[in-house]
């Protein structure tokens, strides 16, 4: 089963997105910030990371920089999520796709399928 690591500081978002991907047939794990996500990646290999931009402890860009610097996980597909009205500066783009919150479940599933295929 293909697994998605969902990283967001809002528990309800992790649970909701987890339900969406589970109903589609993907497995999922959750993390509350970038630091937790990197700890998870030391022991597990999801097929994709769904990463929030604004989080406490370690934000999405910091986590993405650390992920891309680690040869063991550098190639993992990452979908960045943000509610920032202006989005994220293009110079920071090291993700594979960007979803602006709020987004529809269908947008999320299309983006996932485009990167890792069907469950």
HUWOJO-V746710 format. One record per backbone hydrogen bond with DSSP energy under -1.0 kcal/mol. NH is the residue of the N-H (numbers start at 1). CO is the residue of the C=O. E is the energy in kcal/mol with one decimal. If there is no record, write none. Layout:
nh:NH co:CO e:E
nh:NH co:CO e:E
This chain:
nh:4 co:27 e:-2.0
nh:5 co:48 e:-2.6
nh:6 co:29 e:-3.1
nh:7 co:50 e:-3.3
nh:8 co:31 e:-2.2
nh:14 co:10 e:-1.8
nh:15 co:11 e:-2.7
nh:16 co:12 e:-2.5
nh:17 co:13 e:-2.9
nh:18 co:14 e:-2.3
nh:19 co:15 e:-2.1
nh:20 co:16 e:-2.1
nh:21 co:17 e:-2.5
nh:22 co:18 e:-2.3
nh:23 co:19 e:-2.6
nh:24 co:20 e:-1.0
nh:25 co:22 e:-1.1
nh:26 co:21 e:-2.6
nh:27 co:2 e:-3.1
nh:29 co:4 e:-2.0
nh:31 co:6 e:-2.2
nh:34 co:58 e:-2.4
nh:37 co:33 e:-2.1
nh:38 co:34 e:-2.5
nh:39 co:35 e:-1.9
nh:40 co:36 e:-2.3
nh:41 co:37 e:-2.3
nh:43 co:40 e:-1.5
nh:44 co:40 e:-2.3
nh:47 co:3 e:-3.1
nh:48 co:3 e:-1.1
nh:49 co:77 e:-2.4
nh:50 co:5 e:-3.3
nh:51 co:79 e:-2.8
nh:52 co:7 e:-2.3
nh:53 co:81 e:-2.2
nh:58 co:56 e:-2.6
nh:60 co:53 e:-2.0
nh:63 co:59 e:-2.4
nh:64 co:60 e:-2.5
nh:65 co:61 e:-2.4
nh:66 co:62 e:-2.0
nh:67 co:63 e:-2.6
nh:68 co:64 e:-2.8
nh:69 co:65 e:-1.3
nh:70 co:67 e:-1.0
nh:73 co:70 e:-1.5
nh:74 co:70 e:-1.8
nh:76 co:73 e:-2.0
nh:79 co:49 e:-2.8
nh:80 co:97 e:-2.6
nh:81 co:51 e:-3.0
nh:82 co:99 e:-1.9
nh:87 co:84 e:-1.8
nh:92 co:89 e:-2.2
nh:93 co:90 e:-1.8
nh:96 co:78 e:-2.8
nh:97 co:78 e:-1.4
nh:99 co:80 e:-2.8
nh:101 co:82 e:-3.6
nh:108 co:104 e:-1.8
nh:109 co:105 e:-2.6
nh:110 co:106 e:-2.1
nh:111 co:107 e:-2.2
nh:112 co:108 e:-2.5
nh:113 co:109 e:-2.7
nh:114 co:110 e:-2.2
nh:115 co:111 e:-1.2
nh:116 co:112 e:-3.0
nh:117 co:113 e:-1.7
